[in-house]
Amino acid sequence: MTAQPAAETSAGIGRWRLEWLRLMRTRRWIALVVVFGLVGFGDPLLTRYLGALLTGASNTSYIHITVTKPQPSDGMISYFSNISTVGTLVVVVVAGLAFAVRATPPLAVLYLTHIPSRAALLAPRLATVSVAALAACGLGSAAATYETSILLGTPAPGATAAGAVVACLGTLFAVVVTFAATAFVASQVAAIAVALVAVLVIAPLSGLIPGLANIGPAAFLNLPAVLQNAAWTTDDWWATAITIGLIALLVGVGFQRARRWEL
């Protein structure tokens, strides 16, 4: 009577281990770490010396550029602004490659016949990619804070910590949007395209909808940079709560749709 549950538990552990090995051996984690690391170390550096570069390039009698001394908040704003685009791009691509299990028909048949439960098939992938993306975002935020402290001065601790947490949640939002897209679209390329449009176009444009400008996903995705020069407000709490609700909803929709997959 205990043999079957033990076998199922062993198979479940094997699937979780397989997903970690897949992430490591495909080297997708390297793309996440490299992109977030480069942005984290590079943006404060660029912010520090951009004024000197522009001044040197415009040293003529016709063009004069006046650049103010960069502040610590400028370095963090530059980082948070860039990971919301470049970071989102690499996260969506990595997630799309991991979640699109139906992209290759022979493998899809193998997965769907040997692992009848869609939750058992997809949950390890979702968790693995989410943890990897969150870790990369955290490392990038730490790198940006360190580099900013050296080059521009120590950024505000509270605003920096809050911005890093919100940025990580924004990264998780990109992961689950991609998860939901792959649940509806079998092709990797098409699913990645749908997810990118949703995160980089539709979500920002939602800020134009009356009533959602300050509490919707657009406000939440811009929040890490905004917090560097502004205090946390009630609208920010609403934007965070609504985005977390959307994350939970998209995960549920993704699993529900996956139950309807056919061979």
N, C-alpha and C positions, 0 to 999 in steps of 0.2 A: 504493500500500500504506500510505502514511503519512497519507492524507487522512482516513480514518475515525477513527484514534486522535486526530488533531488536532481533529477536529470534536467528538469525545466530551469531550476535555479542555476545549475552549471552552464546551461546554454545561454541564459540571460547574462551571466558574468562574462562568458566568452564573447557575446556581442558587444558589450561595453568595451572590453579590452581590444576587440577588433577595430572599433571606431577610433580609439586612441592611436593604435598602430597605423591605421589608414592616414590619420592626420599627420603623424610623424613621417611616415615613409613616402607619402606623396609630396612632402615638403611644403604643404600649403601654409603651415604655421610660419615658415620663413617669410613668406610674402607679407603676412600680418605684422610680424615683428619688425621687418625691415622698413616697411612704409611708415608705421607709427613711430619707429625709432628715428628715422630720417627727419620726419616732420617735427618730432619733439626736439631734436638737437639742432635742426637746421633753421627753424623759424625764428627763434630768439636771436640766433647769430645773424640772420638776414636783417632782422629788425634793428639790431645794434649798428650795423655798418651800411644799411641802405642809404641813410642820409649822406654819408661820406661819398658813396658811389655816385649818387645823383648829383651832388655838388661838383665832383670832379668831372663828370660827364657833361655838365652844363657850364663849364668854365669859359664862357665866351661873353662878348659884349652885347649879345642879342638876347640870351636866355639867362635868367637869374632864378634860382630855386632856393627858397628859405625852408629849412627843415628844423623843427623843434627837437630838442633832446628827447630820445625815446625813454619812456617810463617802463617799470616792471609790468604794469598792466598791458602795455602794448605787445610785449613778447608773448604773454599768455593769450591775448586776444587773437594774435596771428596764428598761434598753434590751434586753438579751438575752432577758429574759422576754417582752417585748412583741413582738419580731420573730418569736419562735417561734410566735406566733398570728396577729397582724395581718400580719406579713411573709409568713408561709406562705400566708395567704389570698390576697393579691394575686399572689404567685408562681404559685399553682395556677391562678388565673383566667387570667392572661396565658399560661401554658403551655398550658392547655386550649384557648384560642382559637387558638393557633398549631398545635397538634398534631392537632386534630380535622379532618383533611382530608376525611373522609367525611360531615361534617355537612350539606353542601350537595350533593345528588346530581349536578347538572350539573357542578360543579367537580370532584367526585370522579371522574367519568368522564374529564374532561380530564386530571387529574393521573395517573390510573392507566393511561391509554392512551398518553400522551405520555412518561411516565417509568416504564417497566416495572420498573426496579429500585426496590424499596421502600427500600433503603439510600440510594440516590441522592436519593430524594424526602425522606426523613425526617432523614437525618444533618445536612444544613445547618440544618434547623429546630431540631433538638435542640441543636446546638452554639451557634446564635445565641441561643436563649433561655437556655441555661445560662450563657453568658458575660455576658449582660445581667443575669441574676439575681445572679451572683457579683459583678459590678461594683457593683450597687446595694447589696448587703449590705456590701461592702468600704467603700463611701462612707458608709453609715450607721454602720458601726463607727468609722470615722475621725471622723465628726461627733460621735458620742457620747463618744469619748475626748477630743476637743477641748473640748466643752462641759463635761464633767465636770472637766477640768483647770482650767478657768476658775472654775467655780462651787463645786466641792467639794474640789479638790486633785487632784494627779496620781495616777491609779490605778496599781496595780502593773503595770509594763511586761510582764513575762512572762505573768501571768494574763490581761491584756488582749489581748495578741497571740494567745495560745493560744485564748482565747474567740472572737476574731474569726475565726480559721481554722476552728474547729469550727462556728461559726455559718454560715459560708459553705458548709461541707460539708452542714450541715443544710438549707440552701436548695437545694443541688444534689439532695439526697435528695427534696425536695418536687417538683422538676422531673421527675426520672425516674419517680417514682410516678405523676405525671400522664401522662407519656409512655406508661407501661405501661397505664394506664387507658384512654387513647384508642385503644390498639391493640385493645382488646376491645370498647369501647363507641363507637358511631358518633356519638351525640348529644353536642354540646358540654356542655350542661347536665348530662346524666347522667354524663359522664366527669369533669367538675369536681366533682360531688357525690361520686362514688366516691373520687376522689383526696383530697378534704377529709376524708372519713370515715376513710380509711386513715391519713392523716398526723396528724390532730387527735384521733382517737378510738382507732383500733386500735393505732397505734404507742405512744401513752402507756399504754394498757391492757396492752400486752405486758410492762410492768414488774411486773405482778401475777403473771406466770408464774414459778414457782419456778425458780431458776437463771438467769433473764434479768433480774432486777431491777436488777443492777449492770452488766451487760455487753450489754444489748440496746439497741434503738433508743431506748427511753424514756430510759435513762440517758444516751445520747449527745446527745439533743435538749436535755436539761436541763444538760448539761455546761458550756456557756459561763457560765451564771450560777453554777453550783456552784464553778467554778474561781476565782471572785473571793475566796472565803474558804477554799479547801481546796487542798491540793497534788495534783498529778497522781499517779494510782495505776495499778497493774497492771490493775485492772478498767477504767479509762478507756481504756487501750490496747486492751483486748479489745472494748470498746464501739465504739471507732473502727474497728477492723479489721472487725468484723461489719457495721457500717453501710456501710463502703466496699464490702464484699463484696455486700451487698444492692443497692447502687447498680449495680454491674456486672451482677448477676443480672437486675435489672429492665430494664436497657438491652437485654440479650440477649433476654429474654422479649418485650420490645416489638418488636424487629426480627423475631424468629421468628414472632410472631403476625401481623405486618403482611404477611409473605410469603403468608399464607393469605387475604388480602382478595380478595373477588370483586366484580366490577362489578354 
